[in-house]
């Protein structure tokens, strides 16, 4: 089984170069060889190795010069320098130039293995920290925003916290815009993988070839346009969480490949033959009912059962209207800060309009509308006029419909009450219509018309 880390060995001595290469390949690393620094720089430009092992004394360009060029071309590549002419001066110069470590020849392979592992481990940690820093502000906002007053949503969040502690695959189902990716972040945030990478792939936006490349990576020359090696999302998510959004859109041939990877965690880069293994916690999401898709033959049954270990269904916003006010408040604060604006608290009439709207785009639609309102606000107050026209039109039409319904309902109620009253007074008068009309305070003619109308 191979690691995915790539190592470039640069040495003008063939025996030394090939000997180190065979040793590191036996440890599972992806090894490339270069006989001089110039060749090495060409490989750095094309393949961006994770680590370079370079001799210091070489013709034309020495290892320290190679180190300087490498740091400019590929700052994330670690460099370990080797020399048969060990000296304190060379070691200090190498470390000042940015070398990760400095070893003398002949190399002790146990020491080399330890230093290589340490260099790559540090590099992975730096890469993961960078990913985490990129996500920090947004993820904090997202995870803090997964607070709900809705009983339905509270139940989903409680279950999400419970399953977060496991490594089980989770399937999130819900309409578009209900917050499936937010919930995936929430699960990752509450899991024991929270300090590792969260990597998302939006499957519906990619063709089959591009999706395979995104998930598994590819080797240089694997297909037209593959000018360099690419690390896939499975590798990037190693020890972390991989989120596959809209998994129901994956083509059938890719479903087969994905099932194979999920079963044993082993995959190959597109155009490659070496097997790689990644420790990944998978969260998948869809706005489709995958059980129905299986029945229709559009989704593999075995893959469905593989990802449907824990099913969480997110309710649409129209079924959790208790959450509209706190969500509006959160979004107003967030977009006020991000746009350097001071926005006053939302007025009651805005809340009422939002609570009566159907929200076909769910939480995403609400978020976008609040952002638009804050950005376009002329002063610190948001008014009904800041609400988009389509929502205000919906609200006006709703009020007209409610008014008509109220009139219709009350008209029916009044007629029913009038019928009952006439019936009772006729009974009290022993069927004497003249007496009943007198009691009711109406004319005999009006009473006769009402008796006919109500078929009394």
Helices and strands as residue ranges (DSSP letters): E 6-10, H 14-26, E 30-34, H 37-47, E 51-55, H 63-73, E 78-83, H 88-96, E 101-104, H 109-145, H 151-164, E 170-173, H 180-189, E 198-202, G 203-205, H 208-216, H 233-236, E 241-245, G 247-249, H 252-264, E 266-268, E 275-277, E 281-286, H 290-295, H 301-307, E 310-313, G 317-319, G 321-323, H 324-338, H 348-356, H 362-376, G 384-386, H 389-428, H 433-440, H 444-453
